[in-house]
Amino acid sequence: MSRPAARDPAALAGQRLEQLRHEIDKVNEEILRAVERRGTLVMRVLELKRELGAPVVDPPREVEMLARLAALVRGPFSRADIQRIFQAIVVASRSLQQRPRSDDKP
């Protein structure tokens, strides 16, 4: 006599895999929304820097930010991994700042 599908280890593993992927999808969406919020803040900072006549790029600030984030890492990613992720966000933010002012959407 065969077991019900719900008790089959392969079926259970497949269900768990789908659950985990669904959780990852949710986290990805949260990350996306956070990056979008960050982009909005970056543009507000840009406006203030222009008003103040301050340089747009602030390398010491970027180094400090990356070091601070690396110090906050609790795992499973390494500090270097987190720095690379945030460096990519910084590069994207610079690109965002260089767009013409009338370009509100990608």
N, CA, C and O atoms as a MOPAC input file, in Angstrom:
PM7 MOZYME 1SCF
protein

 N      0.82800 1    -1.17200 1     0.00000 1
 C      0.00000 1     0.00000 1     0.00000 1
 C      0.88200 1     1.24900 1     0.00000 1
 O      1.84500 1     1.33200 1     0.76200 1
 N      0.55600 1     2.19800 1    -0.83800 1
 C      1.39000 1     3.39500 1    -0.93800 1
 C      0.96800 1     4.44500 1     0.09100 1
 O     -0.18400 1     4.49500 1     0.52100 1
 N      1.92800 1     5.27300 1     0.46700 1
 C      1.67200 1     6.35600 1     1.41700 1
 C      0.92300 1     7.48800 1     0.73200 1
 O      1.03300 1     7.66200 1    -0.48100 1
 N      0.16700 1     8.25100 1     1.49500 1
 C     -0.44400 1     9.44900 1     0.90500 1
 C      0.65500 1    10.42200 1     0.47000 1
 O      1.71900 1    10.47900 1     1.08700 1
 N      0.39900 1    11.16800 1    -0.56900 1
 C      1.39600 1    12.08800 1    -1.12900 1
 C      1.89300 1    13.09600 1    -0.10400 1
 O      3.04800 1    13.51700 1    -0.16300 1
 N      1.04500 1    13.48400 1     0.82600 1
 C      1.43500 1    14.49600 1     1.80400 1
 C      2.54300 1    14.00100 1     2.72300 1
 O      3.27500 1    14.81500 1     3.28700 1
 N      2.68700 1    12.68800 1     2.88900 1
 C      3.71000 1    12.14600 1     3.77800 1
 C      4.95500 1    11.69800 1     3.01600 1
 O      5.94200 1    11.27400 1     3.61700 1
 N      4.90100 1    11.79100 1     1.73500 1
 C      6.04000 1    11.42000 1     0.90000 1
 C      7.16500 1    12.43300 1     1.13200 1
 O      6.95000 1    13.63200 1     0.94900 1
 N      8.35700 1    11.98200 1     1.52900 1
 C      9.45300 1    12.92300 1     1.81100 1
 C      9.78200 1    13.84100 1     0.63600 1
 O     10.05900 1    15.02400 1     0.83300 1
 N      9.75300 1    13.31300 1    -0.56400 1
 C     10.04200 1    14.14300 1    -1.73300 1
 C      8.96500 1    15.21000 1    -1.92500 1
 O      9.26900 1    16.35400 1    -2.26000 1
 N      7.70500 1    14.82600 1    -1.71000 1
 C      6.61500 1    15.79700 1    -1.85200 1
 C      6.70500 1    16.86500 1    -0.77300 1
 O      6.49800 1    18.04700 1    -1.04400 1
 N      7.01600 1    16.44600 1     0.45600 1
 C      7.16500 1    17.41300 1     1.55400 1
 C      8.32100 1    18.37600 1     1.28100 1
 O      8.21200 1    19.57900 1     1.51600 1
 N      9.41700 1    17.82900 1     0.78700 1
 C     10.56600 1    18.67400 1     0.46100 1
 C     10.21500 1    19.64900 1    -0.65800 1
 O     10.61900 1    20.81200 1    -0.62600 1
 N      9.47000 1    19.17700 1    -1.63500 1
 C      9.04200 1    20.05600 1    -2.72700 1
 C      8.13900 1    21.17300 1    -2.23200 1
 O      8.25900 1    22.31600 1    -2.67200 1
 N      7.22800 1    20.84100 1    -1.31100 1
 C      6.35500 1    21.86800 1    -0.73400 1
 C      7.16400 1    22.88000 1     0.06200 1
 O      6.92600 1    24.08400 1    -0.02400 1
 N      8.11500 1    22.38600 1     0.83100 1
 C      8.94900 1    23.29600 1     1.63600 1
 C      9.78100 1    24.19200 1     0.73300 1
 O      9.96900 1    25.37600 1     1.01400 1
 N     10.27900 1    23.61100 1    -0.35400 1
 C     11.04500 1    24.40300 1    -1.31100 1
 C     10.20200 1    25.54400 1    -1.86500 1
 O     10.67300 1    26.67900 1    -1.95100 1
 N      8.97800 1    25.25600 1    -2.23700 1
 C      8.08600 1    26.28800 1    -2.75800 1
 C      7.78600 1    27.34900 1    -1.70200 1
 O      7.71400 1    28.53600 1    -2.02100 1
 N      7.60900 1    26.93000 1    -0.44600 1
 C      7.37400 1    27.88500 1     0.64100 1
 C      8.56900 1    28.81400 1     0.81500 1
 O      8.41200 1    30.02800 1     0.95300 1
 N      9.75700 1    28.23400 1     0.80600 1
 C     10.96900 1    29.04300 1     0.95900 1
 C     11.15100 1    30.00300 1    -0.20700 1
 O     11.53800 1    31.15500 1    -0.01300 1
 N     10.87400 1    29.53500 1    -1.40600 1
 C     10.97000 1    30.42000 1    -2.57000 1
 C      9.96800 1    31.55900 1    -2.48400 1
 O     10.26600 1    32.68800 1    -2.87300 1
 N      8.77900 1    31.25900 1    -1.97400 1
 C      7.76600 1    32.30100 1    -1.78700 1
 C      8.26000 1    33.33900 1    -0.76600 1
 O      8.07300 1    34.54000 1    -0.96100 1
 N      8.88100 1    32.87700 1     0.30800 1
 C      9.44200 1    33.79500 1     1.30400 1
 C     10.54100 1    34.65500 1     0.69000 1
 O     10.61700 1    35.85500 1     0.95300 1
 N     11.39300 1    34.03800 1    -0.12900 1
 C     12.45900 1    34.78800 1    -0.80700 1
 C     11.85400 1    35.84600 1    -1.72000 1
 O     12.33400 1    36.97900 1    -1.76200 1
 N     10.80100 1    35.48400 1    -2.45000 1
 C     10.13000 1    36.45600 1    -3.31800 1
 C      9.62000 1    37.64800 1    -2.50600 1
 O      9.74800 1    38.79500 1    -2.93600 1
 N      9.04900 1    37.38100 1    -1.34800 1
 C      8.55400 1    38.46200 1    -0.48700 1
 C      9.69700 1    39.35400 1    -0.02300 1
 O      9.58600 1    40.57900 1    -0.04600 1
 N     10.79600 1    38.73400 1     0.39800 1
 C     11.95900 1    39.50600 1     0.84300 1
 C     12.52000 1    40.32700 1    -0.31800 1
 O     12.90400 1    41.48300 1    -0.13400 1
 N     12.56700 1    39.73800 1    -1.50000 1
 C     13.04300 1    40.48100 1    -2.68000 1
 C     12.19400 1    41.72500 1    -2.91200 1
 O     12.72300 1    42.79100 1    -3.22800 1
 N     10.88800 1    41.59200 1    -2.75800 1
 C     10.00400 1    42.74400 1    -2.93100 1
 C     10.25000 1    43.79500 1    -1.84400 1
 O     10.20500 1    44.99400 1    -2.12000 1
 N     10.50800 1    43.35200 1    -0.62000 1
 C     10.82300 1    44.29300 1     0.46100 1
 C     12.12700 1    45.02700 1     0.16600 1
 O     12.23000 1    46.23400 1     0.38400 1
 N     13.11600 1    44.29700 1    -0.32800 1
 C     14.39700 1    44.91400 1    -0.68700 1
 C     14.19000 1    45.93000 1    -1.80500 1
 O     14.73900 1    47.03100 1    -1.76000 1
 N     13.39800 1    45.55700 1    -2.80700 1
 C     13.10600 1    46.47200 1    -3.91200 1
 C     12.48500 1    47.76700 1    -3.39300 1
 O     12.91500 1    48.85800 1    -3.76800 1
 N     11.48200 1    47.64700 1    -2.53800 1
 C     10.81300 1    48.84500 1    -1.99700 1
 C     11.78600 1    49.68800 1    -1.16900 1
 O     11.74500 1    50.91800 1    -1.22400 1
 N     12.65700 1    49.03000 1    -0.40500 1
 C     13.65700 1    49.76000 1     0.38500 1
 C     14.64500 1    50.49100 1    -0.52300 1
 O     15.02200 1    51.63000 1    -0.24700 1
 N     15.06200 1    49.83800 1    -1.60000 1
 C     15.99100 1    50.48300 1    -2.54800 1
 C     15.30400 1    51.65900 1    -3.24000 1
 O     15.92900 1    52.69200 1    -3.48000 1
 N     14.03200 1    51.50400 1    -3.55700 1
 C     13.28900 1    52.61600 1    -4.16200 1
 C     13.18100 1    53.79000 1    -3.17800 1
 O     13.34800 1    54.94500 1    -3.57000 1
 N     12.90400 1    53.49500 1    -1.90600 1
 C     12.86100 1    54.56300 1    -0.89100 1
 C     14.22200 1    55.23500 1    -0.78200 1
 O     14.31600 1    56.45700 1    -0.66300 1
 N     15.27000 1    54.42800 1    -0.82300 1
 C     16.62700 1    54.97300 1    -0.76000 1
 C     16.88200 1    55.90000 1    -1.94100 1
 O     17.47600 1    56.96700 1    -1.78500 1
 N     16.43200 1    55.48900 1    -3.11300 1
 C     16.60200 1    56.32800 1    -4.30200 1
 C     15.89900 1    57.66800 1    -4.16400 1
 O     16.43200 1    58.69600 1    -4.58000 1
 N     14.71700 1    57.66500 1    -3.58700 1
 C     13.98700 1    58.91000 1    -3.35600 1
 C     14.77200 1    59.81100 1    -2.40900 1
 O     14.87000 1    61.01800 1    -2.63000 1
 N     15.32500 1    59.22700 1    -1.36400 1
 C     16.13100 1    60.00600 1    -0.41800 1
 C     17.40400 1    60.53600 1    -1.07800 1
 O     17.81200 1    61.67100 1    -0.83300 1
 N     18.02100 1    59.71300 1    -1.90800 1
 C     19.22100 1    60.13300 1    -2.63300 1
 C     18.91800 1    61.37100 1    -3.48200 1
 O     19.72300 1    62.30000 1    -3.54800 1
 N     17.76500 1    61.37400 1    -4.12200 1
 C     17.40700 1    62.52200 1    -4.95700 1
 C     17.14600 1    63.76600 1    -4.10000 1
 O     17.44800 1    64.88000 1    -4.52800 1
 N     16.60100 1    63.59100 1    -2.92000 1
 C     16.39900 1    64.72900 1    -2.01800 1
 C     17.74300 1    65.27700 1    -1.54100 1
 O     17.92000 1    66.49000 1    -1.43100 1
 N     18.68100 1    64.38200 1    -1.26100 1
 C     20.03300 1    64.80600 1    -0.88200 1
 C     20.67200 1    65.56500 1    -2.03600 1
 O     21.32500 1    66.58700 1    -1.82400 1
 N     20.48900 1    65.07400 1    -3.24700 1
 C     21.03800 1    65.73900 1    -4.42700 1
 C     20.51400 1    67.16600 1    -4.53900 1
 O     21.28300 1    68.09200 1    -4.79900 1
 N     19.21800 1    67.34500 1    -4.34500 1
 C     18.64000 1    68.69200 1    -4.41000 1
 C     19.28700 1    69.61900 1    -3.38300 1
 O     19.62500 1    70.76100 1    -3.69400 1
 N     19.45400 1    69.12100 1    -2.16100 1
 C     20.08100 1    69.94100 1    -1.12000 1
 C     21.53700 1    70.24300 1    -1.44000 1
 O     22.00400 1    71.35900 1    -1.21300 1
 N     22.24900 1    69.27300 1    -1.95700 1
 C     23.64800 1    69.51100 1    -2.32300 1
 C     23.75400 1    70.56900 1    -3.40800 1
 O     24.65600 1    71.40700 1    -3.37800 1
 N     22.84000 1    70.53400 1    -4.36200 1
 C     22.84200 1    71.55800 1    -5.41400 1
 C     22.56700 1    72.92700 1    -4.82700 1
 O     23.21700 1    73.90500 1    -5.19800 1
 N     21.59600 1    73.00900 1    -3.90100 1
 C     21.28800 1    74.28400 1    -3.24800 1
 C     22.49700 1    74.81900 1    -2.48600 1
 O     22.76300 1    76.02100 1    -2.48300 1
 N     23.21900 1    73.91300 1    -1.84500 1
 C     24.37600 1    74.30400 1    -1.03900 1
 C     25.64900 1    74.46800 1    -1.86200 1
 O     26.65100 1    74.97800 1    -1.36000 1
 N     25.61700 1    74.04400 1    -3.11000 1
 C     26.81200 1    74.07400 1    -3.94600 1
 C     27.83400 1    73.03500 1    -3.50700 1
 O     29.02900 1    73.19200 1    -3.75800 1
 N     27.37300 1    71.98200 1    -2.85600 1
 C     28.26100 1    70.91900 1    -2.37200 1
 C     28.51100 1    69.89800 1    -3.47300 1
 O     27.67400 1    69.71900 1    -4.35800 1
 N     29.65200 1    69.23100 1    -3.42200 1
 C     29.91500 1    68.17800 1    -4.41900 1
 C     28.88200 1    67.06400 1    -4.30400 1
 O     28.43400 1    66.72100 1    -3.21000 1
 N     28.51700 1    66.51000 1    -5.44900 1
 C     27.51500 1    65.44600 1    -5.46900 1
 C     28.09900 1    64.16800 1    -4.87300 1
 O     27.45500 1    63.52000 1    -4.04800 1
 N     29.29500 1    63.80700 1    -5.27900 1
 C     29.92900 1    62.58200 1    -4.80100 1
 C     30.76500 1    62.90900 1    -3.56700 1
 O     31.52300 1    63.87900 1    -3.55200 1
 N     30.61400 1    62.08400 1    -2.53700 1
 C     31.32800 1    62.27200 1    -1.27800 1
 C     32.02600 1    60.96000 1    -0.91200 1
 O     31.51500 1    60.18900 1    -0.10000 1
 N     33.20800 1    60.70500 1    -1.51800 1
 C     33.89500 1    59.43100 1    -1.28900 1
 C     34.12600 1    59.08900 1     0.18800 1
 O     33.93200 1    57.93500 1     0.56800 1
 N     34.53100 1    60.04300 1     1.03400 1
 C     34.70500 1    59.66600 1     2.44900 1
 C     33.39700 1    59.17500 1     3.09000 1
 O     33.41300 1    58.25500 1     3.90700 1
 N     32.28400 1    59.78200 1     2.72200 1
 C     30.98200 1    59.35200 1     3.24500 1
 C     30.67900 1    57.92600 1     2.78300 1
 O     30.17800 1    57.11600 1     3.56300 1
 N     30.97900 1    57.61700 1     1.52100 1
 C     30.72900 1    56.28300 1     0.99400 1
 C     31.57900 1    55.23900 1     1.71100 1
 O     31.09400 1    54.15800 1     2.04400 1
 N     32.83900 1    55.56400 1     1.94500 1
 C     33.73100 1    54.63800 1     2.65300 1
 C     33.21900 1    54.39700 1     4.06700 1
 O     33.19100 1    53.25900 1     4.53500 1
 N     32.81400 1    55.47000 1     4.75000 1
 C     32.30000 1    55.35600 1     6.11600 1
 C     31.02900 1    54.51700 1     6.14600 1
 O     30.85600 1    53.67700 1     7.02900 1
 N     30.13900 1    54.74100 1     5.18200 1
 C     28.87900 1    53.99700 1     5.12100 1
 C     29.14400 1    52.50600 1     4.91000 1
 O     28.54700 1    51.66500 1     5.58100 1
 N     30.03900 1    52.18300 1     3.97800 1
 C     30.34400 1    50.77500 1     3.70600 1
 C     30.99000 1    50.10200 1     4.90900 1
 O     30.69900 1    48.94300 1     5.20600 1
 N     31.86200 1    50.82200 1     5.59900 1
 C     32.51200 1    50.26100 1     6.78900 1
 C     31.49800 1    50.05000 1     7.90900 1
 O     31.53400 1    49.03400 1     8.60500 1
 N     30.59600 1    51.01000 1     8.08000 1
 C     29.57300 1    50.89900 1     9.12200 1
 C     28.67200 1    49.70000 1     8.85900 1
 O     28.37200 1    48.93100 1     9.77200 1
 N     28.24100 1    49.54200 1     7.60500 1
 C     27.38600 1    48.40800 1     7.25800 1
 C     28.11900 1    47.08100 1     7.45200 1
 O     27.54100 1    46.11600 1     7.95100 1
 N     29.38200 1    47.03900 1     7.06000 1
 C     30.16700 1    45.80700 1     7.22800 1
 C     30.25800 1    45.43400 1     8.70000 1
 O     30.22500 1    44.25300 1     9.04600 1
 N     30.37100 1    46.42600 1     9.56000 1
 C     30.46300 1    46.15900 1    10.99600 1
 C     29.15000 1    45.62100 1    11.56700 1
 O     29.15200 1    44.98700 1    12.62300 1
 N     28.04600 1    45.86200 1    10.89100 1
 C     26.73700 1    45.40600 1    11.36000 1
 C     26.37900 1    43.99400 1    10.90200 1
 O     25.37600 1    43.43500 1    11.34600 1
 N     27.17600 1    43.42400 1    10.03500 1
 C     26.87400 1    42.10700 1     9.45400 1
 C     26.82000 1    41.05100 1    10.55600 1
 O     27.71400 1    40.95300 1    11.39600 1
 N     25.74000 1    40.26200 1    10.52500 1
 C     25.56300 1    39.15700 1    11.47200 1
 C     25.53300 1    37.80500 1    10.75400 1
 O     25.42700 1    36.76300 1    11.40100 1
 N     25.62300 1    37.81700 1     9.44400 1
 C     25.61500 1    36.57600 1     8.68700 1
 C     24.28000 1    36.35200 1     8.00900 1
 O     23.32000 1    37.04500 1     8.34400 1
 N     24.17200 1    35.46500 1     7.11900 1
 C     25.17800 1    34.52100 1     6.65500 1
 C     26.14200 1    35.10400 1     5.62600 1
 O     27.13300 1    34.46200 1     5.27900 1
 N     25.86600 1    36.31300 1     5.13200 1
 C     26.76700 1    36.92700 1     4.15600 1
 C     28.01300 1    37.45700 1     4.85800 1
 O     27.95900 1    37.86400 1     6.01900 1
 N     29.12400 1    37.44900 1     4.15000 1
 C     30.36100 1    38.00500 1     4.70200 1
 C     30.32100 1    39.52900 1     4.61700 1
 O     29.50600 1    40.10800 1     3.89900 1
 N     31.20700 1    40.15200 1     5.35700 1
 C     31.32200 1    41.62100 1     5.29000 1
 C     31.63200 1    42.07100 1     3.86300 1
 O     31.07800 1    43.05600 1     3.37500 1
 N     32.52300 1    41.33400 1     3.20600 1
 C     32.88700 1    41.68100 1     1.82800 1
 C     31.68400 1    41.56100 1     0.89900 1
 O     31.50400 1    42.39100 1     0.00800 1
 N     30.85800 1    40.53400 1     1.10100 1
 C     29.64800 1    40.37700 1     0.28400 1
 C     28.73000 1    41.58000 1     0.46000 1
 O     28.23400 1    42.14000 1    -0.51700 1
 N     28.50900 1    41.97000 1     1.70300 1
 C     27.62100 1    43.09900 1     1.99000 1
 C     28.18900 1    44.38700 1     1.41000 1
 O     27.44400 1    45.20200 1     0.86600 1
 N     29.48600 1    44.57700 1     1.52000 1
 C     30.09700 1    45.77200 1     0.93200 1
 C     29.92100 1    45.78500 1    -0.58400 1
 O     29.66500 1    46.84200 1    -1.16000 1
 N     30.05200 1    44.64400 1    -1.23500 1
 C     29.85400 1    44.58600 1    -2.69300 1
 C     28.40400 1    44.90600 1    -3.06000 1
 O     28.14900 1    45.62900 1    -4.02300 1
 N     27.46600 1    44.37000 1    -2.29600 1
 C     26.05000 1    44.65500 1    -2.55600 1
 C     25.77700 1    46.14800 1    -2.43700 1
 O     25.15100 1    46.74300 1    -3.31400 1
 N     26.24800 1    46.74800 1    -1.35200 1
 C     25.98500 1    48.16900 1    -1.15500 1
 C     26.80100 1    49.04400 1    -2.09700 1
 O     26.36400 1    50.14000 1    -2.44800 1
 N     27.97200 1    48.58500 1    -2.51000 1
 C     28.72600 1    49.33700 1    -3.51300 1
 C     27.93600 1    49.39200 1    -4.81600 1
 O     27.92500 1    50.42100 1    -5.49100 1
 N     27.27600 1    48.29100 1    -5.17300 1
 C     26.43400 1    48.28600 1    -6.37200 1
 C     25.27500 1    49.27200 1    -6.21600 1
 O     24.89500 1    49.93800 1    -7.17900 1
 N     24.71500 1    49.37000 1    -5.01400 1
 C     23.63700 1    50.33500 1    -4.77400 1
 C     24.16700 1    51.76000 1    -4.88700 1
 O     23.48500 1    52.63200 1    -5.42400 1
 N     25.36200 1    52.00100 1    -4.39200 1
 C     25.97800 1    53.33000 1    -4.50000 1
 C     26.19700 1    53.68700 1    -5.96900 1
 O     25.91400 1    54.81200 1    -6.38100 1
 N     26.69300 1    52.75100 1    -6.74900 1
 C     26.91300 1    52.99400 1    -8.18200 1
 C     25.58200 1    53.31600 1    -8.86700 1
 O     25.50900 1    54.24100 1    -9.67500 1
 N     24.53700 1    52.56000 1    -8.54800 1
 C     23.21900 1    52.82500 1    -9.12500 1
 C     22.69800 1    54.19700 1    -8.67900 1
 O     22.04900 1    54.90100 1    -9.45400 1
 N     22.98300 1    54.56700 1    -7.44300 1
 C     22.55400 1    55.87000 1    -6.93700 1
 C     23.26200 1    57.01000 1    -7.67400 1
 O     22.65000 1    58.03300 1    -7.98000 1
 N     24.52300 1    56.83100 1    -7.94900 1
 C     25.25500 1    57.84500 1    -8.73500 1
 C     24.62800 1    57.98700 1   -10.11700 1
 O     24.44800 1    59.09700 1   -10.61600 1
 N     24.29800 1    56.85200 1   -10.72800 1
 C     23.65300 1    56.87800 1   -12.03900 1
 C     22.32600 1    57.62300 1   -11.95900 1
 O     22.00600 1    58.42500 1   -12.83700 1
 N     21.56500 1    57.36200 1   -10.91800 1
 C     20.29000 1    58.04500 1   -10.70300 1
 C     20.50300 1    59.55400 1   -10.59600 1
 O     19.72700 1    60.33000 1   -11.15200 1
 N     21.53400 1    59.96600 1    -9.89600 1
 C     21.81700 1    61.38500 1    -9.71100 1
 C     22.25600 1    62.06800 1   -11.00300 1
 O     22.13000 1    63.28500 1   -11.13400 1
 N     22.76000 1    61.30800 1   -11.93800 1
 C     23.24600 1    61.89300 1   -13.19000 1
 C     22.17500 1    61.98700 1   -14.26100 1
 O     22.42200 1    62.54000 1   -15.33200 1
 N     21.00300 1    61.46400 1   -13.99500 1
 C     19.91800 1    61.54700 1   -14.97600 1
 C     19.44200 1    62.98500 1   -15.08300 1
 O     19.50900 1    63.75000 1   -14.12100 1
 N     18.95800 1    63.34100 1   -16.26900 1
 C     18.36600 1    64.67500 1   -16.39700 1
 C     17.20400 1    64.83400 1   -15.42700 1
 O     16.50700 1    63.86400 1   -15.12900 1
 N     16.99400 1    66.03900 1   -14.93700 1
 C     15.97000 1    66.28600 1   -13.91400 1
 C     14.56900 1    65.91400 1   -14.37500 1
 O     13.73700 1    65.54500 1   -13.54600 1
 N     14.28500 1    65.99700 1   -15.65600 1
 C     12.93300 1    65.67900 1   -16.13100 1
 C     12.68900 1    64.18200 1   -16.25000 1
 O     11.56100 1    63.75500 1   -16.49400 1
 N     13.75000 1    63.37200 1   -16.08000 1
 C     13.62900 1    61.91900 1   -16.22600 1
 C     13.23900 1    61.30400 1   -14.89300 1
 O     14.10400 1    60.90900 1   -14.11100 1
 N     11.93200 1    61.22000 1   -14.62700 1
 C     11.43600 1    60.71200 1   -13.35900 1
 C     11.34600 1    59.20300 1   -13.31200 1
 O     11.41400 1    58.61800 1   -12.23100 1
 N     11.19800 1    58.56500 1   -14.44300 1
 C     11.02300 1    57.10900 1   -14.49200 1
 C     12.08900 1    56.50700 1   -15.40000 1
 O     12.62500 1    57.17300 1   -16.28600 1
 N     12.38700 1    55.21600 1   -15.15500 1
 C     13.38300 1    54.55400 1   -16.00900 1
 C     12.95500 1    54.46500 1   -17.45400 1
 O     13.69300 1    53.93400 1   -18.28400 1

